[in-house]
Amino acid sequence: MTIHEDVIEKIISTTMMLIQESDGNIKKVTTRMIAEKANVAVGAINYYFRSKDRLVELALERIIEEQREAGVLNNRTGDTQQDLIAFSQQFADRLFGHSAVSEMAILEDMRSPKSTDNTAKSIKEFSAFVSIEAGMEGQLFTLVNTIQAAFLRRKQSLAETGVDLMNKEQRDLFVEKIVTLLFFN
């Protein structure tokens, strides 16, 4: 690694750590704080990333990618319905397990959608479980966005739907129903 690559990596990993320590409250994470913890000058952050927002975006992408890699469904049963349900439940668990980071990433994707954002990557992950040739892109998009929307309203879910999404068993049943309605009816 070059010195520049080493500095860039140090800044990104420091930002990731500070985001996670702040429970996703990015306002608590200042450029000065990042520079101090990474042992670099504040100007280095602007030089390498142009802005704190760009740095945070890169750090969030890296956090989500690490979560994605840890959440890959390795034990497929060969039953498309059961595998898709299990993967969808894992996806929901990832969101709920890292709620502050997940919320920031989802809201950023909604604010500034891109074909390479985390939502698009999640939809692509799901495509391994269904036949895209069968024209299921719309259902995949709907599934990922429905789980994300339910996650964002997780604290109101019991009052609004009678389902406590903070409870894993109820969340799993909710996700199973959504998958079944979208793909197997």
C-alpha positions as CSV (number, residue, x, y, z in Angstrom):
1,M,0.0,0.0,0.0
2,T,1.2,3.5,-0.8
3,I,1.3,6.2,1.9
4,H,-1.7,7.8,0.3
5,E,-3.7,4.5,0.3
6,D,-2.7,4.0,3.9
7,V,-3.9,7.4,4.9
8,I,-7.2,7.0,3.0
9,E,-7.8,3.6,4.6
10,K,-7.0,5.0,8.1
11,I,-9.5,7.8,7.6
12,I,-12.2,5.6,6.3
13,S,-11.8,3.0,9.1
14,T,-11.7,5.7,11.7
15,T,-14.9,7.2,10.3
16,M,-16.6,3.7,10.3
17,M,-15.6,3.3,14.0
18,L,-16.9,6.7,15.0
19,I,-20.2,6.2,13.1
20,Q,-20.8,2.9,14.9
21,E,-19.8,4.5,18.3
22,S,-22.2,7.4,17.7
23,D,-25.1,5.0,17.1
24,G,-25.4,6.5,13.7
25,N,-25.8,10.1,14.8
26,I,-23.5,11.6,12.2
27,K,-23.9,15.1,13.7
28,K,-21.8,13.8,16.7
29,V,-19.0,12.9,14.3
30,T,-17.1,15.9,13.3
31,T,-14.3,16.3,10.7
32,R,-12.0,17.4,13.4
33,M,-12.8,14.3,15.5
34,I,-12.1,12.0,12.5
35,A,-8.8,13.8,11.8
36,E,-7.8,13.6,15.5
37,K,-8.6,9.9,15.9
38,A,-7.0,9.0,12.5
39,N,-4.0,11.1,13.4
40,V,-4.1,13.2,10.2
41,A,-4.6,16.9,9.5
42,V,-8.2,18.1,8.9
43,G,-7.1,19.2,5.4
44,A,-6.3,15.6,4.5
45,I,-9.9,14.7,4.8
46,N,-10.9,17.4,2.4
47,Y,-8.0,16.6,0.1
48,Y,-8.8,12.9,-0.2
49,F,-12.6,13.0,0.1
50,R,-13.6,16.6,-0.8
51,S,-16.2,16.6,2.0
52,K,-17.3,15.0,5.2
53,D,-20.5,13.9,3.4
54,R,-18.5,11.9,0.8
55,L,-16.3,10.4,3.5
56,V,-19.4,9.3,5.5
57,E,-21.0,7.9,2.3
58,L,-17.9,5.7,1.7
59,A,-17.7,4.6,5.3
60,L,-21.4,3.6,5.3
61,E,-20.9,1.7,2.1
62,R,-18.0,-0.2,3.7
63,I,-20.0,-0.9,6.9
64,I,-23.0,-2.2,4.9
65,E,-20.7,-4.3,2.7
66,E,-19.2,-6.0,5.8
67,Q,-22.7,-6.7,7.1
68,R,-23.7,-8.1,3.7
69,E,-20.7,-10.4,3.6
70,A,-21.4,-11.6,7.2
71,G,-25.1,-12.2,6.3
72,V,-24.7,-14.4,3.2
73,L,-27.0,-17.4,3.4
74,N,-24.7,-20.4,3.1
75,N,-27.0,-23.2,4.0
76,R,-29.5,-23.2,1.1
77,T,-32.0,-26.0,1.2
78,G,-32.7,-26.1,-2.5
79,D,-36.3,-25.0,-1.8
80,T,-36.6,-21.6,-3.4
81,Q,-39.4,-20.5,-1.2
82,Q,-37.7,-21.5,2.1
83,D,-34.4,-20.1,1.0
84,L,-35.9,-16.8,-0.1
85,I,-37.8,-16.5,3.2
86,A,-34.6,-17.3,5.2
87,F,-32.5,-14.8,3.3
88,S,-35.2,-12.1,3.6
89,Q,-35.3,-12.7,7.4
90,Q,-31.6,-12.4,7.5
91,F,-31.8,-9.2,5.6
92,A,-34.3,-7.8,8.1
93,D,-32.2,-9.0,11.0
94,R,-29.2,-7.1,9.5
95,L,-31.2,-3.9,9.4
96,F,-32.5,-4.3,13.0
97,G,-29.1,-5.5,14.3
98,H,-27.4,-2.3,13.1
99,S,-30.3,0.0,13.2
100,A,-28.6,3.4,13.3
101,V,-26.3,2.6,10.4
102,S,-29.1,0.9,8.5
103,E,-31.4,3.9,8.9
104,M,-28.8,6.3,7.7
105,A,-28.0,4.2,4.7
106,I,-31.6,3.7,3.7
107,L,-32.5,7.4,4.1
108,E,-29.4,8.3,2.0
109,D,-30.5,5.8,-0.7
110,M,-33.9,7.4,-0.7
111,R,-32.6,10.9,-0.8
112,S,-30.1,10.2,-3.6
113,P,-30.9,6.9,-5.4
114,K,-28.1,5.4,-7.5
115,S,-27.8,2.2,-9.4
116,T,-24.8,1.4,-7.1
117,D,-26.3,2.3,-3.7
118,N,-26.9,-0.1,-0.9
119,T,-30.6,-0.7,-1.8
120,A,-29.6,-1.6,-5.4
121,K,-26.9,-3.9,-4.1
122,S,-29.5,-5.6,-1.8
123,I,-31.9,-6.1,-4.6
124,K,-29.1,-7.7,-6.6
125,E,-28.3,-10.0,-3.7
126,F,-31.9,-11.2,-3.7
127,S,-31.8,-12.0,-7.4
128,A,-29.7,-15.1,-6.6
129,F,-32.9,-16.6,-5.1
130,V,-35.4,-16.1,-7.9
131,S,-35.5,-16.4,-11.6
132,I,-34.9,-12.9,-13.1
133,E,-35.9,-14.3,-16.5
134,A,-39.4,-14.8,-15.0
135,G,-39.7,-11.0,-14.8
136,M,-39.4,-10.8,-11.0
137,E,-37.4,-7.6,-10.8
138,G,-40.5,-5.7,-9.7
139,Q,-41.2,-8.1,-6.9
140,L,-37.5,-8.0,-5.7
141,F,-37.7,-4.2,-5.7
142,T,-40.9,-4.3,-3.8
143,L,-39.6,-6.9,-1.3
144,V,-36.5,-5.0,-0.4
145,N,-38.3,-1.6,-0.2
146,T,-41.1,-3.1,1.9
147,I,-38.7,-4.5,4.4
148,Q,-36.8,-1.2,4.5
149,A,-40.0,0.8,5.0
150,A,-41.2,-1.5,7.8
151,F,-37.8,-1.2,9.4
152,L,-38.0,2.6,9.3
153,R,-41.4,2.5,11.0
154,R,-40.3,-0.2,13.4
155,K,-41.2,1.7,16.5
156,Q,-44.7,2.4,15.3
157,S,-45.4,-1.1,13.9
158,L,-47.2,-2.5,16.8
159,A,-49.7,0.4,17.0
160,E,-50.1,0.6,13.3
161,T,-50.2,-3.1,12.3
162,G,-50.5,-5.2,15.4
163,V,-47.0,-6.6,14.6
164,D,-44.1,-5.9,16.9
165,L,-41.2,-5.7,14.4
166,M,-38.8,-5.3,17.3
167,N,-39.7,-8.9,18.3
168,K,-37.7,-11.3,16.0
169,E,-40.4,-14.0,16.0
170,Q,-43.1,-11.5,14.9
171,R,-40.7,-9.9,12.4
172,D,-39.8,-13.3,10.9
173,L,-43.5,-14.1,10.4
174,F,-44.1,-10.6,8.9
175,V,-41.2,-11.1,6.4
176,E,-42.5,-14.7,5.6
177,K,-45.9,-13.3,4.8
178,I,-44.5,-10.6,2.6
179,V,-42.3,-13.0,0.6
180,T,-45.2,-15.5,0.2
181,L,-47.6,-12.7,-1.0
182,L,-45.1,-11.4,-3.5
183,F,-43.6,-14.6,-4.9
184,F,-45.7,-17.6,-4.1
185,N,-49.4,-16.8,-4.5
